[in-house]
């Protein structure tokens, strides 16, 4: 059975994962409308991945005799300026989620909930990969510069296929 504080903080994380999915979906739509097919495909895949993270938490809470709460979410922004700026926002968001995951682990330790702490280690590792993957994208964008966005757009999905940009 889940300690109440752990159940509450996991439900907060469900909301954050749901918002992440919607944010990346909004970014994907923006990129698609700007003609960046590769970027939009990468973001659509990220949106689905975040949805799977949310579902993983829902199932875990329910399996541990808690009650998962499916929240309404805030509408994400619809304009992201340019591709590099958008990926800076992705990195900032992933860092925010990493902090949230760390807060959950800290709560698990305080509540002596070692089962959930163990479960959350998957998310800790996932966030390390997510941040590293987005940093690799930003590095590539910096190397290519704004004049080579066509090349970057064609290359981004191959980065995902190689496991370099948040593939899990």
Secondary structure, DSSP 4 states (H G I P E B T S, - for coil): ---HHHHHHHHHHHHHHHHHHHHHHHHHHHHHHTT-HHHHHHHHHHHHHHHHHHHHHHHHHHHTT--------PPPPS--SSHHHHHHHHHHHHHHHHHHHHHHHHHHHHTT-HHHHHHHHHHHHHHHHHHHHHHHHHHHHHHH-GGGHHHHHHHHHHHHHTT-SS--
